[in-house]
Amino acid sequence: MVNLGNSWWKLLGVAILIYVIAGGLLFEVPDLPVIRQSIRNIYFHVGMWFAMIFIMFLGLVFSIRYLATNRVDEDLRALAAVQTGIVFGILGLITGMVWARFTWGSFWVNDPKLNGAVVGLLVYFAYILLRSSLEDRDKRARLAAVYNVFAFALYFLFIMILPRTASSSIHPGLDGNPALATGDLAPEMRVVFFPAMAGWMILSYWVFRLLYRVCRLEARIADHIENQRK
């Protein structure tokens, strides 16, 4: 029999996301200038970025814990968290490009917020490349942990700080954009938006746990192969 005692949060996440998808497609939304009905994408696009930031923060915690303890499992957790964050970051870019196409008439525009998001994601791709370039496990884990600490700081620099220093941006949340200039999120959207943020973060944690198991299995296989060669 399946033990549901440890899976309640997974069931909760699935239930929330079913509600979010249904609400995102069917519930009423304000008819704002420019973005019109495409505002429904906020439940998905913004949710992907919330999930990425959440899981990348966990990766930061795991890297710090590795530097403090030298436990291999902490390094593998950090790796799985970064891999998960990259997946949700890519989904965030894709949903953003679709939104941009229907709002701005192009899949991509030269905007500091958009450019910063791509550069921030590339910083984490470099983390994966760094790991693949080193064969010594201890050296790889330590350098990757140090890099991951700086990567999280750089990520926030590129997506939060530098875009706000730009003179203008058409991306929601910054000066001069037509999406949220009318005020806070409409009340009828809050009943979907906040559950969406929670649902996507729960899903990202679920994916992280699965990838961690894969990383741990790969590490055991690598250890077994290395022992066979000795």
N, C-alpha and C positions, 0 to 999 in steps of 0.2 A: 504494500500500500504506500502511496506517495505521502510523505510527511509534509503537510501544509503549514506546520508551525513555523518553519524557517523561510517559507516562501510567501508569507502574507504581503510583504512589500512588493514582490513581483506582481502579484495579483492586483494590488492597489495601483501599481504603475500602469498595468494593462487597462484597468478600468478607467483611470484618469485619461489616458491617451485616446481611448474609444470615445469618451465624452468630449475631449478636445477636438478630435477630428469631426465628430458630428456637429458640435457647436460651431466650429470654424467654418463649416460649409453651409450650415442651415440657420444659425441664429442671426438676428438683426445686427447690422453694423451701421455707424453713421456714414452718410454719403458726403465725404470730404472732397474738396477740390483736388484735382490732379490724380490722386490715388484711387478714388472711387471704391469699387468693391475689392480691389487688390489689397486693401488694408487687412483683409482676412489672413494674408500671408504672415502677418505679424505674429500669429500664434505658432507658426512653424519656423520662420526665419530667425526671429529673436530667440526662440526656444533653443535652437541649435547652438547659438552662441552662448547662451546661459549654461547649457550643458557642457560645452567645451571649456569655458572658464572654470566651472565647478570641478571637472575631472582633471584639468591641468593643475588646479590648486592642490588636489589630492596627490598628483604626481610630485609636486614641489615638496609636500609633507613627507612623502616616501623617500625622496632623495635626501632630505635633511636627516631623516631617521637612519638612512644607510650610512651617511657620513659620521653619524654618532655611534653606530653599532657595528658597522661592517657586515651586517646580515645580508646574505645573498637574496633572500626573499624580498627584502625591502627594495633592492635594485630591480628585481623582476616586476614588482608592483609598480614602480615608477615607470618602467618601460611600457607595461600594459596601459597605464594611465595616459601616457603620451600618445600611444597608438590609438587609443579610444578618442582622445581629444582631436587628433588629426582627422579621424573619420567624421566627427561632428563639425569640425571646422570646414571640411570640404562640403558637407551638406549645407552648412550655413552660407558658403559662397554660392552654391548652386541655387538655393532658394532665393538668395539675394539677387542673382543674375536674372532669374525669371521675373522677380518683382520689378527690377530695373527695366526690363524689356517692355513691360506693360505700363510703367509709370513714366520713364524717361525716354522711351523709344529705342533704347540700345541695351545690350546685355552688359556693357561696361562703359563707365564714364571716368574721366580723369578727376577723381575726387579723393581728398586726403584720407577720408575714412575708409574707403574701399581699398586704396593702395596700402594703407597701414594694415588692414586685415590680411592682405596677401603676404606682405613682408613678415608680419608676425607669425603666420603659418609656416613660412619658409624657415624661420628660426627653429621651429620644431622639426622640420624635415632635416635640418642640419644635425639635430640630436640623433636621429636615426642613422645618418651617414657616419657620424662620429663613432657610434657603437660598432658599425659594420667594418670600420677601418682598423680596429684594434683586436688582436687575437688574445692577448693576456686578459683573463676574466677579471682579475682584481683591478688591474689598471683601467680596463674599460669601464667597470662599474664606478670607480671613484671619479674618473674624468667626466663620465656621463652625469653623475650626480651633481658635480660642481657646475657643469654646463647647464643643467636643468634649472638650477637656482637662478642663474643669470638669464636663462631663456624666459622664465616667467616674468621677470622684471622687464625685459625687452619687449615682451608681448604686450604688456600694459602700456609701455611707452609708445608703441606703434599704433595701438587701437584706441587709447584713451587720452593720452597727453598730447602727443604731436598733432593729431587732427584738430584738437581744440585751440591750438596756437595758430592754425591756418586762418586766413582772412575771411574765408567763406566756404560753405559746403552745402550741398543739396541733400545730404543724407539726413534722415530723421534724427532729432536729438541735438542738432547743431544749429547755429545761427543761420537764418535765411532759408530754412527748408519749409516746404508747404505742408508737411504731414502732421506734425504735432504742434504747430504754432498756435492752434486754437485753444490749447490748454492741456490738462491731464487727459489720460485715457478715459474714453466714454464709459459710464457706469455699466452699460449693457455689454461692453467688451471685457470688463474686469472679471466677470464671472467665468470667462473662458481663458483669459490671458494668464492669470495667476496659477490656476491649475495646470495650464500648459507648461509653464516654467518648471513646476514641480515634476510633472510627468516626464518631460524630456531629461531632466536631471536623474530621475530614477532609472530611466532607460539607459542613460550613459553609464551609470554605476553597474547595472546589470551586464552591459557589454564589457565593461572593464573587468568584472569578475571572470567572465568567460575567457577573455584574452589573457588574463593572469594565469589561468589554468593551462592555456596553450603554452605560454612562455615557460612555465614551470616544467611542463612535460618536455619541451624542447631542451631545456637545460639538463634534465635528467638523461635524455638520450645522448646529448653531447658528452656528458660525464661518462656514460657507459662506453661510448665509442673510444674516448680517450683512455679509459682504463684497459680496454681490450688491446690497445696499441702498445701498452707498457709491458 
